[in-house]
Amino acid sequence: MDETVYEDDDFPSWSSAASQPADLNPATGTSDVPVFAMDETDIYEDVDAQSGTSAASRPADLNPAAGTSDESAVRVSDLHLSFSKLDQRTTKGLSDLKLSASKKNNKKATDDLSDLKLSVSKQNQETTDGLSDLKLSVLDWFQQTWRKTANLSGRLEENEKALHNIAADVARLIHSRLEKQKEQGKEKEKETMQHTEVTCPGDYQKYREVCYKAFDTMKTFNESAKTCRADGGTLAMPRDAGINGFLITLKNGVKMNGDFWFGLHDQREEGEWEWIDGTALETSYNAWSPGGNDGRDFEQACAMYFGIKWFGWNCVAEDRFICQVIPTG
């Protein structure tokens, strides 16, 4: 049973019977009130013979000879036992408390470690997921960049081809315009020449901006050439079919089917025919009579119209002739 312990200041005063505890047993001199574990002399240190305290106020079991009480000794023993049990309970309580605290701390530490491990595991998982997402993001970015680069490369190639085509078109356009400008220039030149009034000397007649005249005078080839030079020209040179046709018409107007000298000869080298201005006969056009260019075995031959054909004849013979001059504006 629990025992009540009093402090020194709370210890009851038993100076009279009226002040004694109610639970004091007169027969035994004991009380159910707990006895404090202290020295008997301490209990009664304020009550002695010199204090004037009467014997009636002392406990009945007090031994006058020894100054002690057997009951007090029992109570002190019980008090020691009570304190010993209390110490055991305290020690056990402390042990239980330590064990509980240890278990609690261990459990809390274990739980904390488990939570920490779980948190770290979750963090690692989140980090792994983040790295996976980052890898996927980088891969997707790389693929998109590669596709854009491929598209850009294709577009650059297409643009290069387009620029090449444009450059080719521009070059063709420039060439076409230049040719057109050349043609326009030629047309303007022709129009200018046509609108420019040209004057042919004497009885000369103009054909393609050149003046021609058939002379009804008998002269050798060299004398005929000299007469033409006096007019500022040379013997006529029918270099193409147009000029040849015009000269035939012109000479027939003087003498129908007459023989006329014109400016072609081989006087410098037999068989090598050249125009009076020194240029070689062009093989692209001629109007030779069959066998007419063999010179009739003359050492020096000169060309003349024999009817409408060309014929090589002796240069010292005398015949009519045709001259040409450049008109003056």
C-alpha positions as CSV (number, residue, x, y, z in Angstrom):
1,M,0.0,0.0,0.0
2,D,1.1,3.5,-0.7
3,E,2.7,5.2,2.2
4,T,2.4,8.9,3.0
5,V,5.7,10.7,3.6
6,Y,5.9,14.0,5.4
7,E,8.5,16.6,5.1
8,D,10.2,18.0,8.2
9,D,8.0,21.1,8.4
10,D,4.8,18.9,8.0
11,F,5.5,16.5,10.9
12,P,2.5,16.5,13.3
13,S,2.9,17.7,16.8
14,W,1.8,15.3,19.4
15,S,2.0,17.5,22.5
16,S,-1.3,16.4,23.9
17,A,-3.7,13.6,23.5
18,A,-6.1,15.9,21.7
19,S,-3.5,16.5,19.1
20,Q,-2.7,12.9,18.5
21,P,-3.7,11.3,15.2
22,A,-7.1,9.8,15.2
23,D,-5.8,6.5,14.0
24,L,-3.4,6.1,16.9
25,N,-4.1,2.8,18.8
26,P,-3.9,3.5,22.6
27,A,-3.4,-0.1,23.4
28,T,-0.5,-0.7,21.1
29,G,0.8,2.9,21.0
30,T,1.0,2.5,17.1
31,S,-0.6,4.4,14.4
32,D,-1.6,3.6,10.9
33,V,0.0,6.9,9.9
34,P,3.2,6.2,7.9
35,V,6.4,6.6,9.8
36,F,9.2,8.5,8.1
37,A,12.6,6.9,7.7
38,M,14.7,9.0,10.0
39,D,16.7,8.6,13.2
40,E,14.7,8.4,16.3
41,T,16.6,11.2,17.9
42,D,15.6,13.4,15.0
43,I,11.9,12.6,15.4
44,Y,11.9,13.7,19.0
45,E,14.7,16.3,18.9
46,D,12.4,19.0,19.9
47,V,11.0,17.0,22.9
48,D,13.3,16.4,25.8
49,A,13.4,16.6,29.6
50,Q,14.6,20.1,29.5
51,S,11.9,21.4,27.2
52,G,9.3,20.8,29.9
53,T,7.4,18.3,27.8
54,S,5.4,15.9,30.0
55,A,5.8,12.2,29.8
56,A,2.2,11.9,28.9
57,S,2.9,13.5,25.6
58,R,5.6,11.0,24.6
59,P,4.7,7.8,22.8
60,A,3.9,4.9,25.0
61,D,6.4,2.6,23.4
62,L,9.3,4.9,24.0
63,N,12.0,3.3,26.1
64,P,13.2,5.8,28.7
65,A,16.4,4.0,29.3
66,A,17.4,3.8,25.6
67,G,15.5,6.8,24.4
68,T,14.2,4.7,21.5
69,S,11.1,2.8,20.6
70,D,10.8,-0.7,19.2
71,E,7.9,0.4,17.1
72,S,9.9,3.1,15.5
73,A,12.6,0.6,14.6
74,V,10.0,-1.5,12.9
75,R,8.6,1.5,11.0
76,V,12.1,2.6,9.9
77,S,12.8,-0.9,8.7
78,D,9.5,-0.9,6.8
79,L,10.3,2.5,5.5
80,H,13.7,1.2,4.2
81,L,11.9,-1.7,2.6
82,S,9.4,0.6,1.0
83,F,12.2,2.8,-0.3
84,S,14.0,-0.2,-1.6
85,K,10.8,-1.4,-3.4
86,L,10.4,2.1,-4.7
87,D,13.9,2.1,-5.9
88,Q,13.4,-1.2,-7.6
89,R,10.2,0.1,-9.2
90,T,11.9,3.3,-10.1
91,T,14.9,1.3,-11.5
92,K,12.4,-1.0,-13.4
93,G,10.5,2.0,-14.5
94,L,13.6,3.6,-15.7
95,S,14.6,0.4,-17.4
96,D,11.2,0.1,-18.9
97,L,11.4,3.7,-19.9
98,K,14.8,3.2,-21.4
99,L,13.6,0.1,-23.1
100,S,10.5,1.9,-24.4
101,A,12.6,4.9,-25.4
102,S,15.1,2.6,-27.1
103,K,12.3,0.7,-28.8
104,K,10.6,3.9,-29.7
105,N,13.8,5.5,-30.9
106,N,14.8,2.4,-32.8
107,K,11.4,2.1,-34.3
108,K,11.4,5.8,-35.1
109,A,14.9,5.6,-36.5
110,T,14.0,2.5,-38.5
111,D,10.9,4.2,-39.8
112,D,12.9,7.4,-40.5
113,L,15.5,5.3,-42.3
114,S,12.8,3.5,-44.2
115,D,11.1,6.7,-45.1
116,L,14.6,8.1,-46.1
117,K,15.3,5.1,-48.2
118,L,11.9,5.3,-49.8
119,S,12.4,9.0,-50.4
120,V,15.8,8.4,-51.9
121,S,14.4,5.6,-53.9
122,K,11.6,7.8,-55.2
123,Q,14.1,10.6,-55.8
124,N,16.3,8.1,-57.8
125,Q,13.3,6.9,-59.7
126,E,12.3,10.5,-60.4
127,T,15.9,11.2,-61.5
128,T,15.9,8.1,-63.7
129,D,12.6,9.2,-65.2
130,G,13.9,12.7,-65.6
131,L,17.0,11.4,-67.4
132,S,14.8,9.1,-69.6
133,D,12.6,12.1,-70.4
134,L,15.7,14.1,-71.1
135,K,17.2,11.4,-73.4
136,L,13.9,11.2,-75.2
137,S,13.7,15.0,-75.5
138,V,17.3,15.2,-76.8
139,L,16.6,12.4,-79.3
140,D,13.4,14.0,-80.5
141,W,15.3,17.4,-80.8
142,F,18.1,15.7,-82.8
143,Q,15.6,14.0,-85.1
144,Q,13.7,17.2,-85.7
145,T,17.0,19.1,-86.3
146,W,18.1,16.3,-88.7
147,R,14.9,16.5,-90.6
148,K,15.0,20.3,-90.7
149,T,18.7,20.1,-91.9
150,A,17.7,17.5,-94.5
151,N,14.8,19.7,-95.6
152,L,17.1,22.7,-95.7
153,S,19.7,20.8,-97.7
154,G,17.0,19.8,-100.2
155,R,15.7,23.3,-100.4
156,L,19.2,24.7,-100.9
157,E,19.7,22.2,-103.7
158,E,16.3,23.1,-105.2
159,N,17.2,26.8,-104.8
160,E,20.6,26.3,-106.5
161,K,18.9,24.5,-109.4
162,A,16.3,27.3,-109.6
163,L,19.1,29.9,-109.6
164,H,21.0,28.0,-112.2
165,N,17.8,27.9,-114.4
166,I,17.2,31.6,-113.8
167,A,20.8,32.4,-114.7
168,A,20.4,30.4,-117.9
169,D,17.1,32.1,-118.7
170,V,18.6,35.5,-118.1
171,A,21.6,34.6,-120.3
172,R,19.3,33.5,-123.1
173,L,17.2,36.6,-122.7
174,I,20.2,38.9,-122.8
175,H,21.5,37.1,-125.9
176,S,18.1,37.3,-127.5
177,R,17.8,41.0,-126.8
178,L,21.3,41.6,-128.1
179,E,20.5,39.8,-131.3
180,K,17.3,41.7,-131.5
181,Q,19.2,45.0,-131.0
182,K,21.7,44.0,-133.6
183,E,18.9,43.3,-136.1
184,Q,17.2,46.5,-135.2
185,G,20.5,48.3,-135.6
186,K,20.9,46.8,-139.1
187,E,17.4,47.7,-140.0
188,K,17.9,51.3,-138.8
189,E,21.2,51.4,-140.7
190,K,19.4,50.2,-143.8
191,E,16.6,52.7,-143.3
192,T,19.2,55.4,-142.8
193,M,21.0,54.4,-145.9
194,Q,17.8,54.2,-147.9
195,H,16.6,57.6,-146.7
196,T,20.0,59.1,-147.4
197,E,20.0,60.5,-150.9
198,V,22.9,59.0,-152.9
199,T,24.2,60.4,-156.1
200,C,25.7,58.2,-158.8
201,P,28.1,59.9,-161.1
202,G,27.0,60.5,-164.8
203,D,24.8,57.8,-166.2
204,Y,25.6,55.2,-163.5
205,Q,22.7,53.3,-162.1
206,K,22.4,52.2,-158.4
207,Y,21.9,48.6,-157.3
208,R,22.4,47.6,-153.6
209,E,24.0,51.0,-152.8
210,V,26.6,50.6,-155.7
211,C,26.5,52.5,-158.9
212,Y,27.1,50.6,-162.2
213,K,27.5,51.6,-165.9
214,A,27.9,49.7,-169.2
215,F,30.2,51.5,-171.6
216,D,29.6,51.3,-175.3
217,T,33.3,51.9,-176.0
218,M,35.8,49.3,-177.3
219,K,38.9,49.0,-175.1
220,T,41.3,46.3,-173.9
221,F,40.9,44.9,-170.4
222,N,43.6,47.1,-168.9
223,E,42.4,50.2,-170.7
224,S,38.8,49.5,-169.5
225,A,40.0,49.2,-165.9
226,K,41.9,52.5,-166.3
227,T,38.6,54.3,-167.4
228,C,36.8,52.9,-164.4
229,R,39.5,54.2,-162.0
230,A,39.1,57.6,-163.6
231,D,35.5,57.6,-162.5
232,G,36.5,56.6,-159.0
233,G,35.7,52.9,-159.3
234,T,36.8,49.6,-160.8
235,L,35.6,47.1,-163.4
236,A,32.3,45.5,-162.1
237,M,32.5,42.4,-159.9
238,P,29.4,40.2,-160.0
239,R,30.0,38.3,-156.7
240,D,26.5,36.8,-156.5
241,A,23.6,35.9,-158.7
242,G,21.7,39.1,-157.9
243,I,24.5,41.4,-159.1
244,N,25.2,39.1,-162.1
245,G,21.6,39.4,-163.2
246,F,21.5,43.1,-162.8
247,L,24.7,43.5,-165.0
248,I,23.3,41.3,-167.7
249,T,20.2,43.5,-167.9
250,L,22.4,46.6,-167.8
251,K,24.7,45.6,-170.7
252,N,21.8,44.2,-172.8
253,G,20.4,47.8,-172.6
254,V,23.5,49.0,-174.4
255,K,24.2,46.0,-176.7
256,M,21.9,43.0,-176.7
257,N,24.0,39.8,-176.2
258,G,27.1,41.9,-176.6
259,D,30.5,41.0,-175.1
260,F,31.6,43.2,-172.1
261,W,34.7,43.1,-169.9
262,F,34.1,42.8,-166.1
263,G,36.6,42.7,-163.2
264,L,37.9,39.1,-163.1
265,H,41.3,37.8,-164.5
266,D,44.2,35.4,-164.0
267,Q,47.0,37.7,-165.2
268,R,49.2,37.1,-162.2
269,E,49.0,33.3,-162.3
270,E,47.5,31.1,-165.0
271,G,44.4,29.4,-163.9
272,E,44.1,31.3,-160.6
273,W,41.2,33.7,-161.1
274,E,40.8,36.7,-158.9
275,W,38.8,39.9,-158.7
276,I,40.2,43.2,-159.8
277,D,40.5,44.3,-156.2
278,G,42.9,41.3,-155.5
279,T,40.5,38.9,-153.7
280,A,40.2,35.3,-154.9
281,L,37.2,34.1,-156.8
282,E,34.7,32.6,-154.5
283,T,33.8,29.1,-155.4
284,S,30.3,29.6,-153.9
285,Y,29.2,31.4,-157.1
286,N,30.2,31.6,-160.7
287,A,28.6,31.7,-164.1
288,W,31.2,30.1,-166.3
289,S,30.3,28.8,-169.7
290,P,31.3,25.1,-170.1
291,G,35.1,25.2,-170.6
292,G,35.0,29.0,-170.5
293,N,37.5,29.4,-167.7
294,D,40.4,27.5,-169.4
295,G,41.5,30.8,-171.0
296,R,41.5,29.4,-174.5
297,D,45.1,28.6,-174.0
298,F,45.9,32.3,-173.8
299,E,48.9,33.1,-171.6
300,Q,46.9,35.8,-169.9
301,A,43.2,35.6,-169.9
302,C,40.5,38.1,-168.7
303,A,36.8,37.4,-168.1
304,M,34.0,38.9,-170.2
305,Y,30.3,38.3,-170.7
306,F,29.8,36.1,-173.8
307,G,26.1,36.4,-174.1
308,I,24.9,35.7,-170.5
309,K,27.8,33.4,-169.5
310,W,31.3,34.1,-168.4
311,F,34.2,33.4,-170.7
312,G,38.0,33.8,-170.5
313,W,39.5,35.7,-173.4
314,N,42.7,37.4,-174.5
315,C,43.2,40.5,-172.3
316,V,44.6,42.6,-175.2
317,A,41.4,42.2,-177.3
318,E,39.1,45.2,-177.4
319,D,35.5,45.0,-176.2
320,R,32.9,47.0,-174.3
321,F,33.1,47.0,-170.5
322,I,31.1,47.6,-167.3
323,C,32.3,49.8,-164.4
324,Q,31.2,50.2,-160.7
325,V,31.7,53.1,-158.2
326,I,30.5,53.7,-154.7
327,P,27.9,56.5,-154.6
328,T,28.6,59.6,-152.7
329,G,26.0,61.1,-150.3
